[in-house]
Amino acid sequence: MKFRILWKDKHTSARVGVIYTNSGPVLTPAFMPVGTEGAVKGVFPFQLGKMGYRLILSNLYHLYLRPGVEVIEKAGGVSKFMGWEGAVLTDSGGFQIFSLSNKVKVEDKGIHFASHIDGSHHFLSPEDVVEIAERMGPDISMILDHFVSNLSPWERVKDATLRTLKWAEHARRKIEEIKGKTSFFAIVQGGIYKDLRKASARELASMDFDGYGIGGLGVGESQEEMLRSVEETVAELPQEKPRYLMGIGHPLQMARAISLGVDLFDCVIPTRNGRRGQIFSQEGILRIKRREFAEDFSHPHSDYPFSKALLRHLYVSSHLNSALYNTLINLRFFLDIMEKIRKYIKANSLREYLRDLEKNWREK
């Protein structure tokens, strides 16, 4: 994998770049739709490609438990298994291990955990995660990290941060041993503690991974704390490597983070919220079940022939197509946001676009 910076905004730390993956180039800043279990909910792979998406996210933890590594290998790799012709980034599953299982034991060698599917016992070391990723064949994979709540006491976050660094060293050695095709990103931890964040970023940068995830944010801290932590982290990461703010996907949050130098994002917001009747548009977030849309025949997105009246009718009728239409519109809106942001960066006017977003964004 190679990363090339094409433009930099003169007034912020934002940049436009391109990640050259084994499956083709990906323009950044970019948003990745989430296909946790092997499919992005509510949309076909060919629709994502036709829209313009080139990189989607899946999850090593979920795919490892079901259908299993062997099945994905026999399919020819995770992209072919998913029926997707673009690039794939797999998360290591560190967050899911902690959020989905109440039986987790962490040690310096790795993580013991119970499957959320059938309760079976599993152990994953940082070396195991590298091996599994190579077998599944994503373009990019995250290494194993130790995630704890960023609101935990400093000592507990320090312990998890140091363990993440140890695991990164183990993963780095395994990557060098295998010399496979997958590119690997390390994950910066440290909660909202400046000293831990900066130390974690510096140490991981010295290990020379292909890119860097900024993990452990967007889970309880304030917007100010999140953005401050992003800025502190980015300051310690190499300019020539992509930065990925994990799990963050609100348009305003992404635009602000991009101004600080972030390149990649993922989130379930456009798909999950679409299923729940929330539609993203230039007008803001539309709660489509509201009665005011019953006879509103305008379209949330000009490229799709779905009026607000139709979308409301389908949602209140619990029609299957409600989730499909809403998801399609939301994913297209997120793609549009990234295209606009890249345009404003090239024009050295991202600050202007940020002001417009903050002024005009509203929820109906």
C-alpha positions in Angstrom: 0.0 0.0 0.0 1.1 3.5 -0.8 -0.3 6.9 0.3 0.2 10.0 -1.7 -0.8 13.5 -0.6 -2.2 15.5 -3.5 -3.3 18.8 -2.0 -3.1 20.5 1.4 -5.4 23.2 2.7 -3.4 26.3 3.5 -5.5 27.4 6.5 -6.1 24.0 8.2 -4.3 20.6 8.5 -6.7 19.1 6.0 -5.3 17.2 3.0 -6.5 15.4 -0.1 -4.7 12.2 -0.8 -4.9 8.8 -2.5 -4.4 5.4 -0.9 -3.1 2.9 -3.5 -4.5 -0.5 -2.4 -4.2 -3.9 -4.0 -7.8 -3.4 -5.2 -7.3 0.1 -6.6 -7.0 3.7 -5.6 -9.0 5.3 -2.8 -9.3 9.1 -2.7 -9.1 10.6 0.8 -10.7 12.0 2.9 -13.0 9.1 2.6 -15.9 7.5 4.5 -16.1 3.7 4.7 -19.6 2.1 4.9 -19.7 -0.6 7.5 -20.2 -4.3 6.5 -19.5 -5.8 9.9 -20.6 -9.4 9.1 -19.7 -9.4 5.4 -22.4 -7.1 3.9 -23.3 -3.4 4.2 -27.0 -3.5 5.4 -29.6 -2.2 3.1 -27.6 -1.9 -0.1 -26.0 -4.2 -2.7 -22.3 -4.1 -3.3 -22.7 -3.0 -7.0 -24.8 0.0 -5.8 -21.9 1.1 -3.5 -19.5 0.8 -6.4 -21.8 2.7 -8.8 -22.2 5.5 -6.3 -18.4 5.9 -6.1 -17.3 4.0 -3.0 -14.0 2.3 -3.3 -13.3 1.1 0.3 -15.6 -0.5 2.8 -15.1 -1.9 6.3 -15.7 -5.3 7.7 -14.8 -6.9 11.0 -12.3 -9.7 11.6 -13.8 -10.7 14.9 -17.3 -11.4 13.4 -16.0 -13.1 10.3 -13.5 -15.2 12.4 -16.4 -16.5 14.5 -18.8 -16.9 11.6 -18.5 -18.1 8.9 -14.8 -18.8 9.8 -11.4 -18.2 8.3 -11.5 -21.4 6.2 -14.7 -20.5 4.5 -13.4 -17.1 3.5 -10.2 -18.6 2.3 -12.0 -21.1 0.1 -14.1 -18.2 -1.3 -10.9 -16.5 -2.5 -10.7 -13.8 0.2 -13.0 -11.4 2.0 -13.7 -9.2 -1.1 -14.9 -12.1 -3.2 -16.8 -13.6 -0.3 -18.6 -10.3 0.0 -19.2 -9.9 -3.7 -17.4 -6.6 -3.6 -15.0 -5.4 -6.3 -13.4 -2.6 -4.3 -11.0 -2.5 -1.3 -11.7 -3.8 2.2 -10.4 -2.7 5.5 -11.0 -5.1 8.4 -11.1 -4.0 12.0 -9.3 -6.4 14.4 -12.4 -6.7 16.7 -10.8 -5.5 19.8 -13.7 -3.2 20.5 -16.3 -6.0 19.8 -14.5 -8.5 22.1 -15.0 -6.1 25.0 -18.5 -4.8 24.1 -20.1 -8.2 23.1 -18.7 -10.5 25.7 -19.0 -10.4 29.5 -16.3 -13.1 29.8 -13.0 -11.5 28.8 -9.6 -12.1 30.3 -6.7 -9.9 29.1 -3.1 -10.9 29.5 0.1 -9.7 27.9 0.0 -12.5 25.3 -3.5 -11.7 24.1 -7.2 -12.0 24.9 -9.3 -14.9 26.2 -13.0 -14.3 25.4 -16.3 -16.1 25.0 -18.1 -16.0 21.6 -21.3 -13.9 21.7 -22.8 -16.5 19.3 -22.5 -19.7 21.3 -20.3 -19.0 24.3 -17.4 -21.0 23.0 -13.9 -20.1 24.3 -11.4 -18.4 22.1 -8.0 -16.8 22.4 -6.5 -14.2 20.1 -2.9 -12.9 20.3 -1.6 -10.0 18.2 0.2 -12.6 16.1 -3.1 -14.5 15.6 -4.8 -11.4 14.3 -2.1 -10.8 11.8 -2.2 -14.4 10.6 -6.0 -14.4 10.3 -6.0 -11.1 8.4 -3.5 -12.5 5.9 -5.6 -15.5 5.4 -8.8 -13.5 4.9 -7.0 -11.2 2.4 -8.3 -7.7 3.1 -6.4 -4.8 1.6 -5.9 -3.2 5.0 -6.3 -4.6 8.5 -6.0 -3.2 12.0 -3.8 -4.9 14.5 -5.1 -6.0 17.9 -5.4 -3.3 20.5 -6.6 -3.2 24.2 -9.6 -1.0 24.3 -11.0 0.4 27.6 -13.4 3.2 28.2 -11.7 6.6 27.7 -13.5 7.7 30.9 -11.6 5.1 32.9 -9.0 6.3 35.5 -5.6 7.3 34.2 -3.9 4.2 35.6 -6.3 1.8 33.9 -6.0 3.6 30.6 -2.2 3.7 31.0 -2.1 -0.1 31.5 -4.2 -0.7 28.4 -2.2 1.8 26.3 1.1 0.1 27.3 -0.3 -3.3 26.5 -1.5 -2.0 23.1 2.1 -0.9 22.4 3.5 -4.3 23.4 1.0 -6.0 21.1 2.0 -3.7 18.3 5.6 -4.8 18.7 4.5 -8.4 18.5 2.3 -7.7 15.5 5.1 -5.8 13.7 7.5 -8.8 14.1 4.8 -11.1 12.7 4.1 -8.9 9.8 7.8 -8.9 8.9 8.0 -12.6 9.3 5.0 -13.3 7.0 5.7 -10.6 4.4 2.2 -10.9 3.0 0.0 -8.7 0.8 -2.2 -7.1 3.5 -1.3 -3.6 4.8 -1.5 -3.1 8.5 -2.6 -0.1 10.6 -1.7 0.3 14.3 -4.2 1.9 16.7 -3.4 4.8 19.0 -5.0 4.5 22.4 -4.8 6.7 25.5 -8.3 7.8 26.3 -8.7 11.5 26.7 -5.3 11.8 28.5 -2.9 14.0 26.6 0.3 12.4 27.9 -0.9 8.8 27.1 -2.2 9.7 23.6 0.9 11.5 22.6 3.2 8.8 23.9 1.2 6.1 22.2 1.2 7.9 18.9 5.0 8.6 19.1 5.8 4.9 19.9 3.6 3.5 17.2 4.9 6.0 14.6 8.4 4.7 15.3 7.3 1.2 14.4 6.5 2.3 10.9 3.1 0.8 10.2 1.3 1.5 6.9 -1.2 3.8 8.6 -2.6 4.7 12.0 -6.0 4.4 13.6 -7.1 6.8 16.3 -9.1 4.6 18.6 -11.1 4.8 21.7 -13.0 8.1 20.9 -16.6 8.9 20.4 -17.7 6.7 23.3 -18.7 9.2 26.1 -16.3 12.1 26.0 -17.4 15.6 25.0 -17.0 16.9 21.4 -14.3 19.3 22.7 -12.4 16.4 24.4 -12.6 14.3 21.3 -11.3 16.9 18.9 -8.6 17.9 21.3 -7.5 14.3 21.5 -7.5 13.9 17.7 -5.4 17.1 17.4 -2.9 15.9 20.0 -2.7 12.5 18.3 -2.3 13.7 14.8 0.6 16.0 15.9 2.7 12.9 16.7 1.8 10.8 13.6 3.9 10.9 10.3 2.6 13.2 7.6 3.1 10.6 4.9 0.8 8.0 6.4 -3.0 7.9 6.4 -4.9 8.6 9.7 -8.1 6.9 10.4 -10.5 8.1 13.1 -12.3 4.9 14.1 -16.1 4.7 14.5 -16.8 8.4 14.0 -19.3 9.3 11.3 -21.5 12.4 12.0 -20.9 14.8 9.1 -19.9 17.7 11.4 -17.6 15.6 13.4 -15.9 14.3 10.3 -15.5 17.7 8.8 -13.9 19.1 12.0 -11.6 16.0 12.2 -10.6 16.4 8.6 -9.5 20.0 9.3 -7.2 18.5 11.9 -5.6 16.1 9.4 -7.7 12.9 9.5 -8.1 11.0 6.3 -10.5 8.0 6.9 -13.7 7.4 8.8 -16.2 4.6 9.4 -19.6 4.5 11.2 -22.9 2.7 11.1 -24.8 6.0 11.3 -25.9 6.2 7.6 -27.2 2.6 7.5 -28.5 2.1 11.1 -30.1 5.5 11.2 -31.7 5.0 7.8 -33.4 1.8 9.1 -34.6 3.9 12.0 -36.2 6.5 9.8 -33.5 9.2 9.8 -32.5 10.6 6.5 -29.4 12.8 5.9 -29.9 15.6 3.5 -28.6 19.1 2.7 -31.5 20.4 4.9 -30.1 18.4 7.9 -31.4 15.2 9.5 -35.0 14.4 8.5 -37.0 12.3 10.9 -39.2 11.0 8.2 -42.0 9.7 10.3 -43.2 13.2 11.1 -46.6 14.2 9.8 -45.2 17.3 8.1 -43.7 15.1 5.4 -47.0 13.3 4.6 -47.7 15.5 1.5 -44.1 16.8 0.9 -43.2 15.6 -2.6 -39.7 17.1 -2.7 -36.8 14.7 -2.8 -34.1 14.4 -0.1 -31.6 13.7 -2.9 -32.0 14.9 -6.4 -30.5 11.6 -7.9 -33.2 9.4 -6.4 -36.9 9.6 -7.3 -38.1 9.1 -3.7 -40.2 11.9 -2.3 -40.4 12.6 1.4 -44.1 11.6 1.3 -43.2 8.2 -0.1 -40.4 7.7 2.3 -42.7 8.6 5.2 -45.4 6.3 3.9 -43.0 3.4 3.6 -41.6 4.0 7.1 -44.9 4.2 9.0 -46.1 1.2 7.0 -43.0 -0.8 8.1 -42.3 -1.6 4.5 -39.1 -3.4 3.7 -38.1 -0.8 1.1 -38.1 1.9 3.7 -34.8 0.7 5.0 -33.4 0.2 1.5 -34.4 3.6 0.2 -33.3 5.5 3.3 -29.9 3.7 3.4 -29.3 4.4 -0.3 -30.0 8.1 0.2 -27.8 8.3 3.4 -24.8 6.6 1.9 -25.0 8.8 -1.2 -25.2 11.9 1.1 -22.1 10.8 3.0 -20.2 10.3 -0.3 -21.3 13.8 -1.5 -20.0 15.3 1.8 -16.6 13.8 1.2 -16.5 15.0 -2.4 -17.4 18.5 -1.3 -14.8 18.5 1.4 -12.1 17.4 -1.1 -13.2 20.3 -3.4 -13.0 22.8 -0.6 -9.6 21.6 0.5 -8.3 22.0 -3.1 -9.6 25.6 -3.0 -8.1 26.3 0.4 -11.5 27.1 1.8 -12.4 24.3 4.1 -12.9 26.8 6.9 -15.7 28.4 4.9 -17.4 25.0 4.4 -17.1 24.2 8.1 -18.8 27.5 8.9 -21.6 26.8 6.5 -22.1 23.3 8.0 -22.1 24.6 11.6 -24.6 27.4 10.7 -27.0 25.5 8.4 -27.0 21.9 9.8 -30.1 21.2 11.7 -32.5 18.4 12.5 -36.1 18.3 11.5 
